[in-house]
Amino acid sequence: MIYIVLGMHKSGTTLISRILHESGINMGKFDASVSYDKGNQYEREEFQIINKEILKCGNAHSTDVIEPLKGSYLNDEFTGSINAIEQQLNVEYDNWGFKDPRTCLTYSFWNTNLPDHQLIYVFRSPIEIWNHYRKKIPKYRMLKRFIASYKAVKAWYIYNNEAFNIVADSSKKQYLIEYSEFMNSKQSIEKLSEFIGVTLKDSRDPNLYRAKSTAGIGYKFYIFVAKYLFGKDIDKLFDNLSKLQNNKG
């Protein structure tokens, strides 16, 4: 079986990919001695390169890559590459997959070019995503911090709105994960194991659950701007994601 992990940057996709990989589902080639903070994000490089080529985004910052693929995308070179990689992986592994947050923007291409697969979608509170990107900018750099904060909530909306539509409309077997619940619930690994049909290794590390935050005045300001100036209702989408998880997760 092929597993595709969907989710925005900093939402827990690396953790899910790592859990799958360490439990016998090949997610790529990695140096296990390299930590997350040192750059090991458990991404299949070949498919990440294709995503970047499709989106023409190069190495742009994650919150700057926000334009979803429009309509059908035809590229014989990429299709040929995917078919060759898929055939080789099927020879080497019974179960494999990949994760790259950009797949939220390019899934229509992968859905067309890959055989039957299952979806694992992990989403995280917009407050925590906002806090992650905000706190990376020193407080005295007010303008840069403002821009980074707004880009974060805007990107959160676009990535998760795309993923929401993918799983809501798809007939593929799928499993939804809310990051905070996954990190804090003893049953979360058991439930994911049941979905996969394999006893998964618990690779969760509480020390890597960072950027926790509450909805203070600063966050509410950006949510207000996104909703009333740009028509992106962050809170409503998060609520819809939670409801969808209850129905499908």
MIDOSE-1310 file (N, C-alpha, C; in nm, 2 decimals, decimal comma, always signed):
residues 249
miyi	+0,08/-0,12/+0,00/+0,00/+0,00/+0,00/+0,09/+0,12/+0,00; +0,04/+0,23/-0,06/+0,11/+0,36/-0,07/+0,03/+0,45/+0,03; +0,11/+0,52/+0,11/+0,06/+0,62/+0,21/+0,11/+0,76/+0,18; +0,01/+0,85/+0,16/+0,05/+0,99/+0,14/+0,01/+1,07/+0,26
vlgm	+0,11/+1,14/+0,32/+0,09/+1,22/+0,44/+0,07/+1,36/+0,40; -0,05/+1,42/+0,43/-0,08/+1,56/+0,40/-0,07/+1,64/+0,53; -0,04/+1,77/+0,51/-0,04/+1,86/+0,62/+0,05/+1,98/+0,59; +0,02/+2,09/+0,65/+0,11/+2,21/+0,64/+0,24/+2,19/+0,71
hksg	+0,34/+2,27/+0,67/+0,47/+2,27/+0,74/+0,44/+2,30/+0,89; +0,52/+2,24/+0,97/+0,52/+2,25/+1,12/+0,39/+2,20/+1,18; +0,33/+2,11/+1,12/+0,20/+2,06/+1,17/+0,21/+1,91/+1,22; +0,33/+1,85/+1,21/+0,35/+1,72/+1,26/+0,36/+1,61/+1,15
ttli	+0,38/+1,66/+1,03/+0,39/+1,56/+0,92/+0,52/+1,48/+0,93; +0,63/+1,55/+0,98/+0,76/+1,48/+0,99/+0,74/+1,37/+1,10; +0,68/+1,40/+1,21/+0,66/+1,29/+1,31/+0,58/+1,17/+1,26; +0,47/+1,20/+1,18/+0,39/+1,09/+1,13/+0,48/+1,01/+1,03
sril	+0,55/+1,08/+0,94/+0,64/+1,01/+0,85/+0,74/+0,92/+0,92; +0,80/+0,98/+1,02/+0,90/+0,90/+1,10/+0,84/+0,78/+1,16; +0,72/+0,79/+1,22/+0,66/+0,68/+1,29/+0,63/+0,57/+1,18; +0,58/+0,61/+1,07/+0,56/+0,51/+0,96/+0,69/+0,44/+0,92
hesg	+0,79/+0,52/+0,90/+0,92/+0,47/+0,85/+0,98/+0,37/+0,95; +0,98/+0,41/+1,08/+1,04/+0,33/+1,18/+0,96/+0,21/+1,21; +0,84/+0,20/+1,15/+0,75/+0,09/+1,18/+0,74/+0,00/+1,05; +0,83/+0,02/+0,96/+0,84/-0,07/+0,84/+0,78/-0,03/+0,72
inmg	+0,72/+0,10/+0,71/+0,67/+0,16/+0,59/+0,77/+0,25/+0,54; +0,83/+0,22/+0,43/+0,94/+0,30/+0,38/+0,89/+0,44/+0,33; +0,95/+0,54/+0,39/+0,91/+0,68/+0,35/+1,02/+0,75/+0,28; +1,13/+0,68/+0,25/+1,25/+0,75/+0,18/+1,38/+0,70/+0,24
kfda	+1,48/+0,76/+0,20/+1,62/+0,73/+0,25/+1,67/+0,84/+0,34; +1,70/+0,80/+0,46/+1,73/+0,90/+0,56/+1,85/+0,85/+0,65; +1,92/+0,94/+0,70/+2,03/+0,91/+0,80/+1,96/+0,93/+0,94; +1,93/+0,82/+1,00/+1,86/+0,82/+1,13/+1,94/+0,89/+1,24
svsy	+2,07/+0,91/+1,22/+2,15/+0,98/+1,32/+2,14/+1,13/+1,31; +2,07/+1,18/+1,21/+2,05/+1,32/+1,19/+1,91/+1,35/+1,25; +1,91/+1,45/+1,34/+1,79/+1,48/+1,41/+1,70/+1,58/+1,33; +1,58/+1,59/+1,37/+1,48/+1,69/+1,31/+1,54/+1,83/+1,30
dkgn	+1,60/+1,87/+1,41/+1,65/+2,01/+1,42/+1,77/+2,03/+1,33; +1,83/+1,92/+1,29/+1,95/+1,92/+1,20/+1,91/+1,90/+1,06; +1,78/+1,89/+1,03/+1,73/+1,88/+0,89/+1,67/+1,75/+0,84; +1,66/+1,65/+0,93/+1,60/+1,53/+0,89/+1,45/+1,54/+0,90
qyer	+1,38/+1,56/+0,79/+1,23/+1,58/+0,79/+1,16/+1,46/+0,73; +1,23/+1,35/+0,71/+1,16/+1,23/+0,66/+1,08/+1,25/+0,54; +1,14/+1,31/+0,44/+1,07/+1,34/+0,31/+1,14/+1,26/+0,20; +1,06/+1,21/+0,11/+1,12/+1,13/+0,00/+1,17/+1,24/-0,10
eefq	+1,30/+1,24/-0,12/+1,36/+1,35/-0,20/+1,31/+1,36/-0,34; +1,29/+1,24/-0,41/+1,25/+1,24/-0,55/+1,12/+1,31/-0,57; +1,02/+1,28/-0,48/+0,89/+1,34/-0,49/+0,89/+1,48/-0,45; +0,97/+1,52/-0,35/+0,98/+1,66/-0,31/+1,03/+1,74/-0,43
iink	+1,13/+1,69/-0,50/+1,18/+1,76/-0,62/+1,07/+1,79/-0,73; +0,99/+1,68/-0,75/+0,88/+1,70/-0,85/+0,78/+1,80/-0,80; +0,75/+1,80/-0,67/+0,65/+1,90/-0,62/+0,71/+2,04/-0,64; +0,84/+2,06/-0,62/+0,90/+2,20/-0,64/+0,90/+2,24/-0,78
eilk	+0,92/+2,14/-0,87/+0,92/+2,17/-1,01/+0,78/+2,20/-1,06; +0,68/+2,13/-1,01/+0,54/+2,16/-1,05/+0,50/+2,30/-1,01; +0,54/+2,34/-0,89/+0,50/+2,47/-0,83/+0,59/+2,58/-0,87; +0,70/+2,54/-0,93/+0,80/+2,64/-0,97/+0,84/+2,73/-0,86
cgna	+0,87/+2,67/-0,74/+0,89/+2,74/-0,62/+1,03/+2,74/-0,57; +1,12/+2,65/-0,63/+1,26/+2,64/-0,59/+1,27/+2,62/-0,44; +1,35/+2,69/-0,38/+1,37/+2,68/-0,23/+1,31/+2,80/-0,16; +1,19/+2,85/-0,21/+1,12/+2,96/-0,15/+1,08/+2,92/-0,01
hstd	+1,07/+3,02/+0,08/+1,03/+2,99/+0,22/+0,89/+2,93/+0,22; +0,86/+2,84/+0,31/+0,74/+2,76/+0,32/+0,61/+2,85/+0,31; +0,61/+2,96/+0,38/+0,49/+3,05/+0,39/+0,48/+3,13/+0,26; +0,57/+3,13/+0,17/+0,56/+3,20/+0,04/+0,51/+3,11/-0,07
viep	+0,51/+2,98/-0,04/+0,46/+2,88/-0,14/+0,31/+2,85/-0,11; +0,22/+2,93/-0,18/+0,08/+2,92/-0,14/-0,01/+2,92/-0,25; +0,04/+2,89/-0,37/-0,05/+2,89/-0,49/-0,08/+2,74/-0,53; -0,20/+2,69/-0,51/-0,23/+2,55/-0,54/-0,23/+2,53/-0,69
lkgs	-0,20/+2,41/-0,73/-0,21/+2,37/-0,87/-0,35/+2,39/-0,92; -0,36/+2,46/-1,04/-0,49/+2,48/-1,10/-0,52/+2,38/-1,21; -0,63/+2,31/-1,20/-0,67/+2,22/-1,30/-0,58/+2,10/-1,32; -0,58/+2,04/-1,43/-0,49/+1,92/-1,45/-0,35/+1,96/-1,49
ylnd	-0,26/+1,89/-1,45/-0,12/+1,92/-1,48/-0,06/+1,80/-1,56; -0,02/+1,82/-1,68/+0,03/+1,72/-1,77/+0,18/+1,74/-1,79; +0,26/+1,64/-1,76/+0,40/+1,65/-1,78/+0,45/+1,51/-1,80; +0,48/+1,47/-1,93/+0,52/+1,33/-1,96/+0,65/+1,29/-1,89
eftg	+0,74/+1,39/-1,87/+0,87/+1,36/-1,80/+0,84/+1,32/-1,66; +0,76/+1,40/-1,59/+0,73/+1,37/-1,45/+0,65/+1,24/-1,43; +0,56/+1,22/-1,52/+0,48/+1,10/-1,52/+0,57/+0,98/-1,54; +0,66/+0,98/-1,63/+0,75/+0,87/-1,66/+0,84/+0,85/-1,54
sina	+0,89/+0,96/-1,47/+0,97/+0,94/-1,35/+0,89/+0,88/-1,24; +0,77/+0,92/-1,22/+0,69/+0,87/-1,11/+0,66/+0,72/-1,13; +0,63/+0,68/-1,26/+0,60/+0,54/-1,29/+0,73/+0,45/-1,26; +0,84/+0,51/-1,30/+0,97/+0,43/-1,28/+1,00/+0,42/-1,13
ieqq	+0,98/+0,53/-1,05/+1,01/+0,52/-0,91/+0,91/+0,43/-0,84; +0,78/+0,44/-0,88/+0,68/+0,36/-0,82/+0,71/+0,21/-0,84; +0,74/+0,17/-0,96/+0,77/+0,03/-0,99/+0,89/-0,02/-0,91; +0,99/+0,06/-0,90/+1,11/+0,02/-0,82/+1,07/+0,01/-0,67
lnve	+0,99/+0,10/-0,62/+0,95/+0,09/-0,48/+0,86/-0,03/-0,45; +0,78/-0,06/-0,55/+0,69/-0,17/-0,53/+0,77/-0,30/-0,53; +0,88/-0,31/-0,60/+0,97/-0,42/-0,60/+1,04/-0,44/-0,46; +1,08/-0,32/-0,41/+1,16/-0,32/-0,28/+1,08/-0,33/-0,16
ydnw	+0,95/-0,28/-0,16/+0,87/-0,27/-0,04/+0,73/-0,30/-0,06; +0,67/-0,37/+0,04/+0,53/-0,40/+0,03/+0,45/-0,27/+0,06; +0,50/-0,19/+0,15/+0,43/-0,07/+0,19/+0,53/+0,05/+0,19; +0,49/+0,16/+0,13/+0,58/+0,27/+0,12/+0,49/+0,40/+0,11
gfkd	+0,55/+0,51/+0,12/+0,48/+0,64/+0,11/+0,57/+0,76/+0,10; +0,51/+0,87/+0,12/+0,59/+1,00/+0,12/+0,51/+1,11/+0,18; +0,59/+1,21/+0,23/+0,53/+1,33/+0,28/+0,61/+1,45/+0,23; +0,54/+1,55/+0,20/+0,59/+1,68/+0,16/+0,47/+1,78/+0,17
prtc	+0,48/+1,87/+0,26/+0,36/+1,96/+0,28/+0,31/+2,02/+0,15; +0,40/+2,04/+0,05/+0,35/+2,10/-0,08/+0,25/+2,01/-0,15; +0,25/+1,88/-0,11/+0,15/+1,79/-0,17/+0,01/+1,84/-0,15; -0,02/+1,92/-0,04/-0,15/+1,98/-0,02/-0,19/+2,06/-0,14
ltys	-0,09/+2,12/-0,21/-0,11/+2,21/-0,32/-0,11/+2,14/-0,46; -0,05/+2,02/-0,46/-0,03/+1,94/-0,59/-0,10/+1,81/-0,59; -0,19/+1,78/-0,49/-0,24/+1,64/-0,48/-0,31/+1,60/-0,60; -0,38/+1,68/-0,68/-0,45/+1,64/-0,80/-0,36/+1,57/-0,89
fwnt	-0,23/+1,62/-0,90/-0,13/+1,56/-0,99/-0,10/+1,42/-0,94; -0,07/+1,40/-0,81/-0,04/+1,27/-0,76/-0,15/+1,17/-0,76; -0,27/+1,22/-0,74/-0,39/+1,14/-0,74/-0,41/+1,08/-0,88; -0,37/+1,16/-0,99/-0,38/+1,11/-1,12/-0,27/+1,01/-1,16
nlpd	-0,15/+1,03/-1,10/-0,04/+0,95/-1,15/+0,00/+0,84/-1,05; -0,06/+0,82/-0,94/-0,03/+0,71/-0,85/-0,15/+0,61/-0,85; -0,12/+0,48/-0,83/-0,23/+0,39/-0,81/-0,30/+0,41/-0,68; -0,38/+0,31/-0,64/-0,46/+0,32/-0,51/-0,37/+0,35/-0,40
hqli	-0,41/+0,44/-0,31/-0,33/+0,49/-0,20/-0,42/+0,53/-0,09; -0,36/+0,55/+0,03/-0,44/+0,59/+0,15/-0,38/+0,73/+0,19; -0,47/+0,81/+0,26/-0,43/+0,94/+0,30/-0,43/+0,95/+0,45; -0,32/+1,01/+0,50/-0,31/+1,05/+0,64/-0,29/+1,20/+0,65
yvfr	-0,39/+1,27/+0,70/-0,38/+1,41/+0,71/-0,37/+1,46/+0,85; -0,26/+1,53/+0,88/-0,24/+1,59/+1,01/-0,25/+1,74/+1,01; -0,33/+1,79/+1,10/-0,35/+1,94/+1,11/-0,32/+1,98/+1,25; -0,29/+2,11/+1,26/-0,25/+2,16/+1,39/-0,32/+2,30/+1,41
spie	-0,34/+2,33/+1,53/-0,40/+2,46/+1,57/-0,33/+2,58/+1,50; -0,41/+2,67/+1,44/-0,35/+2,78/+1,37/-0,27/+2,87/+1,47; -0,31/+2,87/+1,60/-0,25/+2,95/+1,71/-0,10/+2,90/+1,72; -0,08/+2,77/+1,72/+0,06/+2,72/+1,74/+0,14/+2,74/+1,61
iwnh	+0,08/+2,73/+1,49/+0,15/+2,76/+1,37/+0,19/+2,91/+1,37; +0,10/+2,99/+1,40/+0,13/+3,14/+1,41/+0,24/+3,17/+1,51; +0,24/+3,10/+1,62/+0,34/+3,13/+1,73/+0,47/+3,08/+1,68; +0,48/+2,97/+1,61/+0,61/+2,91/+1,56/+0,68/+3,02/+1,47
yrkk	+0,61/+3,07/+1,37/+0,67/+3,16/+1,28/+0,69/+3,30/+1,34; +0,60/+3,34/+1,43/+0,61/+3,47/+1,49/+0,74/+3,48/+1,58; +0,76/+3,38/+1,66/+0,86/+3,38/+1,76/+1,00/+3,37/+1,70; +1,01/+3,33/+1,58/+1,14/+3,32/+1,51/+1,20/+3,46/+1,48
ipky	+1,11/+3,57/+1,48/+1,15/+3,70/+1,45/+1,17/+3,78/+1,58; +1,28/+3,85/+1,61/+1,30/+3,92/+1,73/+1,19/+4,03/+1,74; +1,15/+4,06/+1,86/+1,04/+4,16/+1,89/+1,07/+4,30/+1,84; +1,20/+4,33/+1,84/+1,23/+4,47/+1,79/+1,22/+4,49/+1,64
rmlk	+1,21/+4,38/+1,57/+1,19/+4,38/+1,42/+1,04/+4,37/+1,40; +0,97/+4,48/+1,43/+0,82/+4,48/+1,44/+0,76/+4,45/+1,30; +0,81/+4,52/+1,20/+0,75/+4,51/+1,07/+0,77/+4,36/+1,01; +0,89/+4,31/+1,03/+0,92/+4,18/+0,98/+0,84/+4,08/+1,06
rfia	+0,82/+4,10/+1,18/+0,74/+4,01/+1,27/+0,60/+4,01/+1,22; +0,55/+4,13/+1,19/+0,41/+4,14/+1,15/+0,39/+4,07/+1,02; +0,48/+4,08/+0,92/+0,46/+4,02/+0,79/+0,47/+3,87/+0,81; +0,57/+3,82/+0,89/+0,58/+3,67/+0,91/+0,46/+3,62/+0,98
syka	+0,40/+3,69/+1,07/+0,29/+3,64/+1,14/+0,17/+3,63/+1,05; +0,15/+3,73/+0,97/+0,03/+3,73/+0,88/+0,05/+3,62/+0,77; +0,17/+3,61/+0,72/+0,20/+3,50/+0,62/+0,17/+3,36/+0,68; +0,20/+3,35/+0,80/+0,18/+3,22/+0,87/+0,03/+3,18/+0,87
vkaw	-0,05/+3,27/+0,92/-0,19/+3,24/+0,92/-0,26/+3,23/+0,78; -0,21/+3,30/+0,69/-0,26/+3,29/+0,55/-0,22/+3,16/+0,49; -0,09/+3,12/+0,51/-0,05/+2,99/+0,46/-0,12/+2,87/+0,53; -0,15/+2,89/+0,66/-0,22/+2,79/+0,74/-0,36/+2,77/+0,67
yiyn	-0,42/+2,88/+0,64/-0,56/+2,86/+0,58/-0,55/+2,80/+0,44; -0,46/+2,84/+0,36/-0,45/+2,78/+0,22/-0,42/+2,64/+0,22; -0,32/+2,60/+0,30/-0,28/+2,45/+0,30/-0,39/+2,37/+0,36; -0,44/+2,41/+0,47/-0,55/+2,33/+0,53/-0,68/+2,33/+0,46
neaf	-0,71/+2,44/+0,39/-0,83/+2,45/+0,31/-0,82/+2,35/+0,19; -0,70/+2,34/+0,13/-0,68/+2,25/+0,02/-0,69/+2,11/+0,07; -0,62/+2,08/+0,19/-0,63/+1,94/+0,24/-0,77/+1,90/+0,28; -0,84/+2,00/+0,34/-0,98/+1,97/+0,38/-1,06/+1,93/+0,26
niva	-1,05/+2,00/+0,15/-1,12/+1,97/+0,03/-1,08/+1,83/-0,03; -0,95/+1,80/-0,01/-0,90/+1,67/-0,06/-0,97/+1,56/+0,01; -0,96/+1,56/+0,14/-1,01/+1,45/+0,22/-1,17/+1,45/+0,22; -1,23/+1,56/+0,22/-1,38/+1,57/+0,22/-1,43/+1,51/+0,09
dssk	-1,36/+1,53/-0,02/-1,42/+1,49/-0,15/-1,36/+1,35/-0,19; -1,26/+1,30/-0,12/-1,20/+1,18/-0,17/-1,27/+1,05/-0,11; -1,27/+0,95/-0,19/-1,32/+0,82/-0,15/-1,21/+0,73/-0,10; -1,09/+0,78/-0,10/-0,97/+0,70/-0,06/-0,99/+0,68/+0,09
kqyl	-0,93/+0,56/+0,14/-0,93/+0,54/+0,28/-0,84/+0,64/+0,34; -0,88/+0,70/+0,45/-0,81/+0,81/+0,51/-0,82/+0,82/+0,66; -0,72/+0,89/+0,72/-0,72/+0,90/+0,86/-0,68/+1,05/+0,90; -0,75/+1,11/+0,98/-0,72/+1,25/+1,02/-0,67/+1,26/+1,16
ieys	-0,56/+1,34/+1,18/-0,49/+1,36/+1,31/-0,49/+1,50/+1,34; -0,53/+1,54/+1,46/-0,51/+1,67/+1,52/-0,39/+1,66/+1,61; -0,29/+1,74/+1,58/-0,15/+1,73/+1,64/-0,15/+1,73/+1,79; -0,22/+1,82/+1,85/-0,21/+1,83/+2,00/-0,27/+1,71/+2,06
efmn	-0,39/+1,66/+2,01/-0,45/+1,54/+2,06/-0,36/+1,42/+2,04; -0,29/+1,42/+1,92/-0,20/+1,30/+1,89/-0,09/+1,30/+1,99; -0,03/+1,42/+2,03/+0,08/+1,42/+2,12/+0,04/+1,39/+2,26; -0,08/+1,42/+2,30/-0,12/+1,41/+2,44/-0,21/+1,29/+2,47
skqs	-0,26/+1,22/+2,37/-0,34/+1,10/+2,40/-0,27/+0,97/+2,39; -0,29/+0,89/+2,50/-0,22/+0,76/+2,50/-0,28/+0,67/+2,39; -0,40/+0,69/+2,35/-0,46/+0,60/+2,25/-0,43/+0,64/+2,11; -0,37/+0,75/+2,09/-0,35/+0,80/+1,95/-0,26/+0,71/+1,86
iekl	-0,16/+0,65/+1,92/-0,08/+0,56/+1,84/-0,15/+0,43/+1,81; -0,23/+0,39/+1,91/-0,31/+0,26/+1,89/-0,41/+0,28/+1,78; -0,48/+0,40/+1,77/-0,58/+0,43/+1,67/-0,51/+0,43/+1,53; -0,40/+0,50/+1,52/-0,33/+0,50/+1,39/-0,28/+0,36/+1,35
sefi	-0,23/+0,29/+1,45/-0,19/+0,15/+1,42/-0,31/+0,07/+1,37; -0,43/+0,09/+1,42/-0,54/+0,02/+1,38/-0,58/+0,05/+1,23; -0,56/+0,18/+1,20/-0,59/+0,23/+1,06/-0,49/+0,16/+0,97; -0,36/+0,16/+1,00/-0,26/+0,11/+0,91/-0,26/-0,04/+0,91
gvtl	-0,30/-0,10/+1,02/-0,30/-0,25/+1,03/-0,16/-0,30/+1,07; -0,08/-0,22/+1,13/+0,05/-0,25/+1,18/+0,07/-0,19/+1,32; +0,14/-0,26/+1,41/+0,17/-0,21/+1,54/+0,28/-0,11/+1,52; +0,25/+0,02/+1,54/+0,35/+0,13/+1,51/+0,44/+0,16/+1,63
kdsr	+0,56/+0,20/+1,60/+0,65/+0,24/+1,70/+0,61/+0,38/+1,75; +0,61/+0,40/+1,88/+0,58/+0,53/+1,93/+0,70/+0,62/+1,93; +0,72/+0,71/+1,83/+0,83/+0,80/+1,82/+0,81/+0,94/+1,87; +0,70/+0,95/+1,94/+0,66/+1,09/+1,99/+0,76/+1,13/+2,10
dpnl	+0,80/+1,26/+2,09/+0,90/+1,32/+2,19/+0,84/+1,44/+2,24; +0,79/+1,45/+2,37/+0,73/+1,57/+2,42/+0,82/+1,69/+2,41; +0,95/+1,67/+2,41/+1,04/+1,79/+2,40/+1,04/+1,85/+2,26; +0,98/+1,78/+2,16/+0,97/+1,84/+2,03/+0,83/+1,91/+2,01
yrak	+0,74/+1,90/+2,11/+0,61/+1,97/+2,10/+0,64/+2,11/+2,15; +0,67/+2,20/+2,05/+0,70/+2,33/+2,09/+0,60/+2,43/+2,02; +0,62/+2,56/+2,05/+0,54/+2,66/+1,99/+0,39/+2,66/+2,05; +0,37/+2,60/+2,17/+0,24/+2,61/+2,23/+0,20/+2,75/+2,26
stag	+0,08/+2,78/+2,24/+0,04/+2,92/+2,27/-0,11/+2,92/+2,29; -0,16/+3,04/+2,34/-0,30/+3,06/+2,36/-0,34/+3,18/+2,27; -0,47/+3,19/+2,26/-0,52/+3,29/+2,16/-0,53/+3,43/+2,23; -0,42/+3,50/+2,24/-0,41/+3,63/+2,30/-0,45/+3,74/+2,20
igyk	-0,43/+3,86/+2,24/-0,48/+3,97/+2,16/-0,40/+3,98/+2,03; -0,27/+3,94/+2,03/-0,19/+3,94/+1,91/-0,24/+3,85/+1,80; -0,27/+3,73/+1,84/-0,32/+3,63/+1,75/-0,46/+3,67/+1,70; -0,54/+3,72/+1,79/-0,68/+3,76/+1,75/-0,68/+3,87/+1,64
fyif	-0,58/+3,95/+1,65/-0,56/+4,06/+1,56/-0,54/+4,01/+1,42; -0,45/+3,91/+1,40/-0,42/+3,85/+1,27/-0,54/+3,77/+1,22; -0,61/+3,71/+1,30/-0,73/+3,64/+1,26/-0,84/+3,73/+1,21; -0,85/+3,85/+1,28/-0,94/+3,95/+1,24/-0,90/+4,01/+1,10
vaky	-0,78/+4,03/+1,08/-0,73/+4,08/+0,95/-0,75/+3,98/+0,84; -0,72/+3,86/+0,87/-0,74/+3,75/+0,77/-0,89/+3,74/+0,73; -0,98/+3,75/+0,83/-1,12/+3,73/+0,80/-1,19/+3,84/+0,73; -1,16/+3,96/+0,79/-1,24/+4,08/+0,74/-1,18/+4,16/+0,63
lfgk	-1,05/+4,14/+0,61/-0,98/+4,21/+0,50/-0,96/+4,12/+0,38; -0,94/+3,99/+0,41/-0,90/+3,90/+0,30/-1,00/+3,78/+0,29; -1,10/+3,77/+0,37/-1,20/+3,67/+0,35/-1,16/+3,53/+0,39; -1,06/+3,51/+0,48/-1,02/+3,38/+0,52/-1,05/+3,36/+0,66
didk	-1,15/+3,28/+0,69/-1,20/+3,26/+0,82/-1,13/+3,14/+0,89; -1,02/+3,17/+0,96/-0,93/+3,07/+1,01/-1,00/+2,99/+1,12; -1,08/+3,05/+1,21/-1,14/+2,98/+1,32/-1,25/+2,88/+1,26; -1,32/+2,93/+1,16/-1,43/+2,84/+1,10/-1,37/+2,72/+1,04
lfdn	-1,25/+2,74/+0,97/-1,19/+2,62/+0,90/-1,14/+2,52/+1,00; -1,08/+2,57/+1,11/-1,03/+2,48/+1,21/-1,14/+2,41/+1,28; -1,25/+2,47/+1,30/-1,37/+2,41/+1,35/-1,42/+2,30/+1,25; -1,42/+2,33/+1,13/-1,47/+2,23/+1,02/-1,37/+2,11/+1,02
lskl	-1,24/+2,14/+1,04/-1,14/+2,03/+1,04/-1,17/+1,94/+1,16; -1,20/+2,00/+1,27/-1,22/+1,92/+1,39/-1,35/+1,83/+1,37; -1,45/+1,89/+1,31/-1,57/+1,81/+1,28/-1,55/+1,70/+1,18; -1,47/+1,73/+1,08/-1,43/+1,63/+0,98/-1,35/+1,51/+1,04
qnnk	-1,26/+1,55/+1,14/-1,19/+1,45/+1,21/-1,28/+1,36/+1,29; -1,37/+1,41/+1,35/-1,47/+1,33/+1,43/-1,55/+1,24/+1,34; -1,57/+1,28/+1,22/-1,65/+1,19/+1,13/-1,56/+1,09/+1,06; -1,43/+1,12/+1,03/-1,35/+1,03/+0,96/-1,23/+0,98/+1,03
g	-1,18/+1,05/+1,13/-1,06/+1,02/+1,20/-1,07/+0,90/+1,29
